[in-house]
Amino acid sequence: MTVRVETDAPLAGPSLFRRRLADARAGLRSGAVELLHDRAGLFGFLVIVILIVVAIFAPLIAPQDPSAQDLLNRLEPPFHSWAHPLGTDAIGRDMLSRLIYGSRISLEVGAFVVAIAGSLGTTFGLLAGYFGGKVDSFVMRVVDTQIAFPGLLMALLIIAVIGPSLRSLVIVLSIDGWMVYARVTRGVTASLRQEPFVEAAELIGCRSRRVIFRHVLPNLTSPVLTLGVLEFARVILAEAALSFLGLGIQPPAVSWGLMLADGADYLFSAWWIVSLPGIGIALVVLGINLFASWLRVTSDPHARDKRFASGTQVAGAVT
Amino acid sequence: MGRFALRRIVYGIVVMFLVTVVVFVTTRLIGDPSKTLLPLTATSAERAHFKHVLGLDRPLPVQFFHYLAGVVHLDFGNSLLQSRPALGIVLERLPNTFELVGFGLALAVLLAIPLGVLAALKPGSLLDKFTVVISLSGLSVAQVWLGLLLILVFAAELKVLPSAGIGGFSHLILPGVTFGLPALGRLVMLTRSTMIDELNAQYVQTARAKGMPEWRVVGLHALRNASIPILTLAGWELIRALAGFSVVVETVFAWPGVGYLAFQSIQQSDVILLQAIVTVMGFLIIAINVILDVLFKGLDRRVQLA
């Protein structure tokens, strides 16, 4: 966690803005240079960029309609024809196009869940850490209680009751995920509260709102961002598991989890139907994990010290 | 210590009550069992009769009181499809889940600690890089896919291991490995990073300086201090598995445990059975949580729990 001291000196608007912009540029540039030196982090970053580009431009990239059936060429293995570079599934749908369209669902579910769970958890954690006392013990009691719940089984029960859909999936995974953010945010906020710059801001009479938004929130960016990236990986794995069980994305939508479920029926005759989406998930999750651990090490001064001391460039622990 | 244990137990009971409330609210308020269970063609008289039999036509507080009384007496009602006590069905399947989770977790812990320690001894070495790559891959794959892949290789191609069901030890290997590999990945990464921290600590330098043999420094001093976070994570992996993560593995391998039972009851819309599963597993993990908390309090004098 970097502690950034904000000055409240009355500066002229445009010059302050220009300075901020320059700061941000310099920060980005040094970050990019560091990323180029860390092969694992760079790999992760590239995987994420490729995923986003592929998901957004899916209709332009995909060679065919993901649900178009080519019944004459059913169960065609990969690398056999130019028409279907990665083969076809049991009803002749193009695997490559389905993989490309499937990435959209992963990205969509991941982005929604991280945004909802992240903003809920960060808000509650911030309130708990900043105000302390009764607010703190109430919020943390709720968090502790929910962590003691059988999370995934409860999610299955809720989905079984309200019916599976993209919306159910997002709701259930958000309910299941907000506590992590609350815990982390609360910890960081509580320790920031002891820092001289926050005390000083309070002493000169800043309102709580100003202290929270201007002094505390900017310092939360790095831990919450790192956590969000890691949680994204968790959501992708959860989507695959729930869709496989028939409780996530429903056909005719295309998702990697659904492709795994389709392929399970043809496991013994067509290995590629299961293998390709599995490799896709593994690559994306691995990339996200590597990028998140690079992000953590780079933005955390303690971790940086340790990395320089041990002289290793191997990615740190992903827990 | 005694007071701490007592407080944890009381808290555990409160959480159990909350789990019961949430399960009740989910099944009775959000969903309507008469809609999910009866065919669309059922007449309104049939629906009314069905509701009456299940007691769904009574006021909600009365329903909740009856439900709560049932839970306290460990009576969850009869499974809708098998027409026998849901609790009995769950308890029949529970040993199988324990067998799978126990084997997978034992495999993960027994392999993770030596691997993590060896990797931590020489960070950046070939062994370390190899361990990190294996662990990161292990925790990055989707468990469903890992299971299917193992079936593909060991059951379909090599024909050395059975792909589904329960039987001797050979049936346990593939689901056990599928369950254990992601846990192994997380445990190795944690063991490695904790051991690196411990080995850089001053007490380790002191021990080395006074001429203590290296195996004693690593095995006795550093590993002992690193053991608390490692055991905590192992306990968390156990809870995670019982909290529903065994559903996927059990379904892939048709392993007759509680997880596969949950999957089947969802497919058959057997709400009564499903709520019994969620409640029993919820109580179980709350109890395990309390026991682990109290145990760790005893193990580590440094833990200061409020």
Chai-1 contact restraints between the chains, C-beta under 6 A:
chainA,res_idxA,chainB,res_idxB,connection_type,confidence,min_distance_angstrom,max_distance_angstrom,comment,restraint_id
A,T145,B,V15,contact,1.0,0.0,6.0,A-B,restraint_1
A,A148,B,V15,contact,1.0,0.0,6.0,A-B,restraint_2
A,A148,B,I286,contact,1.0,0.0,6.0,A-B,restraint_3
A,A148,B,N289,contact,1.0,0.0,6.0,A-B,restraint_4
A,P150,B,A243,contact,1.0,0.0,6.0,A-B,restraint_5
A,P150,B,G244,contact,1.0,0.0,6.0,A-B,restraint_6
A,P150,B,M281,contact,1.0,0.0,6.0,A-B,restraint_7
A,P150,B,G282,contact,1.0,0.0,6.0,A-B,restraint_8
A,P150,B,I285,contact,1.0,0.0,6.0,A-B,restraint_9
A,G151,B,A243,contact,1.0,0.0,6.0,A-B,restraint_10
A,L152,B,A243,contact,1.0,0.0,6.0,A-B,restraint_11
A,L152,B,G244,contact,1.0,0.0,6.0,A-B,restraint_12
A,L152,B,F245,contact,1.0,0.0,6.0,A-B,restraint_13
A,L153,B,G244,contact,1.0,0.0,6.0,A-B,restraint_14
A,L153,B,V278,contact,1.0,0.0,6.0,A-B,restraint_15
A,L153,B,M281,contact,1.0,0.0,6.0,A-B,restraint_16
A,L157,B,T26,contact,1.0,0.0,6.0,A-B,restraint_17
A,L157,B,L274,contact,1.0,0.0,6.0,A-B,restraint_18
A,L157,B,V278,contact,1.0,0.0,6.0,A-B,restraint_19
A,I158,B,T26,contact,1.0,0.0,6.0,A-B,restraint_20
A,A160,B,I266,contact,1.0,0.0,6.0,A-B,restraint_21
A,V161,B,T26,contact,1.0,0.0,6.0,A-B,restraint_22
A,V161,B,I30,contact,1.0,0.0,6.0,A-B,restraint_23
A,V161,B,G31,contact,1.0,0.0,6.0,A-B,restraint_24
A,L237,B,A142,contact,1.0,0.0,6.0,A-B,restraint_25
A,A240,B,A142,contact,1.0,0.0,6.0,A-B,restraint_26
A,A241,B,V144,contact,1.0,0.0,6.0,A-B,restraint_27
A,A241,B,V248,contact,1.0,0.0,6.0,A-B,restraint_28
A,F244,B,V144,contact,1.0,0.0,6.0,A-B,restraint_29
A,L260,B,V144,contact,1.0,0.0,6.0,A-B,restraint_30
A,L260,B,W145,contact,1.0,0.0,6.0,A-B,restraint_31
A,A264,B,L148,contact,1.0,0.0,6.0,A-B,restraint_32
A,L267,B,L148,contact,1.0,0.0,6.0,A-B,restraint_33
A,L267,B,L152,contact,1.0,0.0,6.0,A-B,restraint_34
A,F268,B,A156,contact,1.0,0.0,6.0,A-B,restraint_35
A,W271,B,L152,contact,1.0,0.0,6.0,A-B,restraint_36
A,V274,B,L148,contact,1.0,0.0,6.0,A-B,restraint_37
A,G278,B,W145,contact,1.0,0.0,6.0,A-B,restraint_38
A,I281,B,A142,contact,1.0,0.0,6.0,A-B,restraint_39
A,A282,B,S140,contact,1.0,0.0,6.0,A-B,restraint_40
A,A282,B,V141,contact,1.0,0.0,6.0,A-B,restraint_41
A,V285,B,S140,contact,1.0,0.0,6.0,A-B,restraint_42
A,L286,B,S140,contact,1.0,0.0,6.0,A-B,restraint_43
A,N289,B,S140,contact,1.0,0.0,6.0,A-B,restraint_44
A,S310,B,P123,contact,1.0,0.0,6.0,A-B,restraint_45
A,T312,B,P123,contact,1.0,0.0,6.0,A-B,restraint_46
A,T312,B,G124,contact,1.0,0.0,6.0,A-B,restraint_47
A,V314,B,V132,contact,1.0,0.0,6.0,A-B,restraint_48
A,A317,B,M189,contact,1.0,0.0,6.0,A-B,restraint_49
A,A317,B,L190,contact,1.0,0.0,6.0,A-B,restraint_50
A,A317,B,S193,contact,1.0,0.0,6.0,A-B,restraint_51
A,V318,B,M189,contact,1.0,0.0,6.0,A-B,restraint_52
A,T319,B,L190,contact,1.0,0.0,6.0,A-B,restraint_53
